[in-house]
Amino acid sequence: MAQASAAFGRDIPTSQESTEIRSVSYQAYRILQLGFVVAPIVAGLDKFFHLLVDWDKYLPGVVNNALGGRGHQFMMVVGVIEIVAGIGVALKPQIFAYVVAAWLLLIIANLLMIPGYFDVALRDVGLMLGALALARLSQAFKSEFSSFS
């Protein structure tokens, strides 16, 4: 029973355990921060070069039609936003991690409009949860180094 309560944080950790928990939490924070700096910047840059994938295929036809057939140009704007979001996570993760989570929610909604991409939408749910975890962890460490270094 003591193990179960410890798993849910009900036991008060010793000073040494508290220091270890903080160290492990900080490492998790930095790992998530690195991921949410690199991934949006790489994806954003690739909107211009299409080295990883043809990003235009992730835009539903109805959206492309609503944009007057300018889906490719729209995806380039998306790329710029993603690059800015990645830089933002590096500099102000307590704000931009929420921006990335909201952006991922929009991507999920977009993917759900395209048959055959539900698996990618599910993956992005996991990414969104990771961005939310980063946002929460960044609140605990905002007095530490606030920029990625």
C-alpha positions in Angstrom: 0.0 0.0 0.0 2.9 2.3 0.8 4.2 1.8 -2.7 0.9 2.7 -4.2 0.6 5.9 -2.3 4.2 6.8 -3.1 3.4 6.4 -6.8 0.7 9.0 -6.5 2.8 11.4 -4.6 1.1 11.1 -1.2 4.2 10.3 0.8 6.5 13.1 1.6 9.9 12.4 0.0 13.1 12.8 2.0 15.5 15.6 1.2 17.7 13.3 -0.9 14.6 11.9 -2.7 13.3 15.4 -3.3 16.6 16.4 -4.9 16.6 13.4 -7.1 13.0 13.9 -8.2 13.8 17.5 -9.0 16.9 16.4 -11.0 15.0 13.8 -12.9 12.1 16.2 -13.6 14.6 18.8 -14.8 16.1 16.3 -17.2 12.7 15.4 -18.5 11.9 19.1 -19.0 15.1 19.6 -21.0 14.5 16.5 -23.1 11.0 17.7 -23.9 12.2 21.2 -24.6 14.8 19.9 -27.0 12.2 17.9 -28.8 9.8 20.7 -29.1 12.4 23.1 -30.3 13.9 20.8 -33.0 10.8 19.1 -34.3 8.8 22.3 -35.2 11.8 24.0 -36.7 12.7 21.0 -38.8 9.1 20.4 -39.9 8.7 24.1 -40.6 11.9 24.3 -42.7 10.8 21.2 -44.6 7.6 22.9 -45.7 9.9 24.8 -48.1 12.1 21.9 -49.2 9.9 18.7 -49.0 12.9 16.6 -48.1 11.0 14.6 -45.5 7.6 14.4 -47.1 5.3 16.3 -49.4 3.5 18.3 -46.8 0.8 19.5 -49.2 -0.8 16.1 -49.1 -1.7 16.7 -45.4 -4.0 19.6 -46.5 -7.6 18.5 -47.1 -8.9 19.3 -50.5 -11.8 21.3 -49.0 -9.2 23.6 -47.3 -7.1 23.9 -50.5 -10.3 24.8 -52.4 -11.3 27.4 -49.8 -7.8 28.9 -50.2 -8.4 29.3 -53.9 -5.9 26.5 -54.8 -3.1 28.2 -52.8 -2.6 25.3 -50.4 1.1 25.1 -51.1 1.6 28.8 -50.2 -0.5 28.2 -47.1 1.7 25.4 -46.1 4.7 27.7 -46.4 3.0 30.1 -44.0 2.4 27.1 -41.7 6.2 26.4 -41.9 7.0 29.9 -40.8 4.6 29.6 -37.9 6.2 26.3 -36.9 9.7 27.8 -37.0 8.6 30.7 -34.8 6.9 28.3 -32.4 10.1 26.2 -32.1 12.2 29.3 -31.4 9.6 30.4 -28.9 9.9 27.1 -27.0 13.6 27.6 -26.8 13.2 31.1 -25.4 9.9 31.0 -23.4 8.7 27.4 -23.0 6.1 28.3 -20.4 4.2 30.2 -23.1 5.2 28.6 -26.4 4.7 25.0 -25.2 1.0 25.9 -24.9 1.2 27.5 -28.4 2.6 24.3 -29.8 0.0 22.2 -28.0 -2.8 24.4 -29.5 -1.1 24.2 -32.9 -1.0 20.4 -32.6 -4.7 20.4 -31.8 -5.4 22.3 -35.0 -3.2 19.8 -36.9 -5.2 16.9 -35.4 -8.5 18.5 -36.4 -7.0 18.9 -39.9 -5.9 15.3 -40.1 -9.2 14.0 -39.0 -10.7 15.6 -42.2 -8.4 13.4 -44.4 -9.3 9.7 -44.7 -6.3 7.5 -44.1 -4.4 9.8 -41.7 -6.1 8.8 -38.5 -2.8 7.1 -37.3 -0.9 10.4 -37.8 -3.6 12.2 -35.9 -3.3 9.8 -33.0 0.5 10.3 -33.0 -0.1 14.0 -32.9 -2.3 13.5 -29.8 0.7 12.0 -28.1 2.8 15.0 -29.2 0.2 17.4 -27.9 0.3 15.7 -24.5 4.1 16.0 -24.6 3.8 19.7 -25.3 1.4 20.1 -22.4 3.7 18.2 -20.1 6.5 20.5 -21.2 4.3 23.5 -20.5 3.6 22.3 -17.0 7.2 21.3 -16.2 8.4 24.7 -17.5 6.3 26.4 -14.8 8.4 24.5 -12.2 11.7 25.5 -13.8 11.0 29.0 -15.0 13.3 30.4 -12.4 16.1 28.2 -13.8 17.5 28.9 -17.2 14.6 30.1 -19.3 16.3 29.8 -22.6 17.5 26.7 -24.3 21.3 26.4 -23.6 
